[in-house]
Amino acid sequence: MLKGLAAAEDLGKICSPRTGRVAPGEPHACDSCCVSRVVTLETVRDVMPQSGSTSQLTGAVARAYEADGAICLRGVFESKWLELLRDGVEAALRSPGPHAEDYTPAGSQGRFFGDIGLWKRFAPFKEFAMRSPAALVAASLMGASRINLIYDQLLVKEPRTQERTPWHQDQPYWALDGNQMCSIWLPLDPVDDATCLRFVAGSHKWPQVYNPLHFKDGSGYSDTGLPQLPRIDESGETMRLLHWELEPGDCLVFSGRTVHGGPGNMNDASRRRALSTRWAGDDVRYVRRQGEVAIPTEDPGLAYGARLAGREFPLVWTRAGGFETCTQD
Ligand SMILES: O=C(O)CCC(=O)C(=O)O
């Protein structure tokens, strides 16, 4: 285990407003009255009640996200969201989309499956993207006053799947520029320590972005001009890795620039179904660069440098108006 893993437990240390020692809606960290090392559902409800709220997930939680580029939030998504998405996953597995991929070679045990743009094709994913607390979590952590959906991605590792998720940053996969981009990785099954994603703490502040990889064969994207990511597994103790055991309802939130990857799922029976939703705040612009990109998958009809909008990047929430009325079919 690399140095610094234990320190990850300190993330999200926050005072419960219910202790009476902190005003509701004002989470903070201190040595004397912090009672929990995680962000509870109650805390999230207190600081981000409903649509249109201007309150934010601030204090220690936002500082941890800003410092490390990855954070674990506990119990944010109620079971109704998880049940909805589990139904959606089965439908998605039955009807893979045009960009679906099996990363596990034919004939190997297990299955690592990925698909994107589920919200455009399946009602449960659309409902989650447009109405769940996800956009509020993204807005609160990034300090954004408006949130667009970049896309959603299903990532399933069935039992006895050996395939790792290669180390990568997300942002270079996207024809987007800006600071306020994050992913919310929501598992629909318990995830043990051996199976959980790993994050390189602070890597969202690295000055360089690196060439994306195809998950299937590890080959680099073509003609991007971006350098190859340094070898994280060989970095010894020079990098601090973050990871968390997760229960359904918990989620991981990480910056688009945070380097992350993950092991296979070597459990005999537990699946590892996860939905990653990608979110953009105020400062994000459409910037079509040279070379191969993964997102958007279709022409968004936006000019170079334009603010995100339209069917590819729908506006989901604004601080002024709350949840948008989604016009997509
Ligand atoms: O679920 C996985 O294995 C990979 C997740 C990931 O890389 C992401 O959500 O950006």
The ligand as a Gaussian input file, in Angstrom:
#p B3LYP/6-31G(d) Opt

LIG

0 1
 O      -15.496000       2.449000     -13.529000
 C      -14.360000       2.355000     -13.949000
 O      -13.700000       1.339000     -13.891000
 C      -13.700000       3.563000     -14.567000
 C      -14.348000       4.841000     -14.157000
 C      -13.698000       6.033000     -14.771000
 O      -12.600000       6.011000     -15.250000
 C      -14.462000       7.263000     -14.793000
 O      -15.610000       7.283000     -14.356000
 O      -13.911000       8.281000     -15.262000

